Amino acid sequence: MTSKRSFFRKTHPSPQRAKSIPNQNLPSDSYNMERILGTTK
């Protein structure tokens, strides 16, 4: 249950948390992380 809830929070962040995330319109967090890591390299 806790893992499902944490996964739901990751996929559906709260409005306040979403404001801190620049690219929240991307398909998934993994894609977002890959893009961030790709741009920093």
Rosetta blueprint (number, residue, H / E / L):
1 M L
2 T H
3 S H
4 K H
5 R H
6 S H
7 F H
8 F H
9 R H
10 K H
11 T H
12 H L
13 P L
14 S L
15 P H
16 Q H
17 R H
18 A H
19 K H
20 S H
21 I L
22 P L
23 N L
24 Q L
25 N L
26 L L
27 P L
28 S L
29 D H
30 S H
31 Y H
32 N H
33 M H
34 E H
35 R H
36 I H
37 L H
38 G H
39 T H
40 T H
41 K L
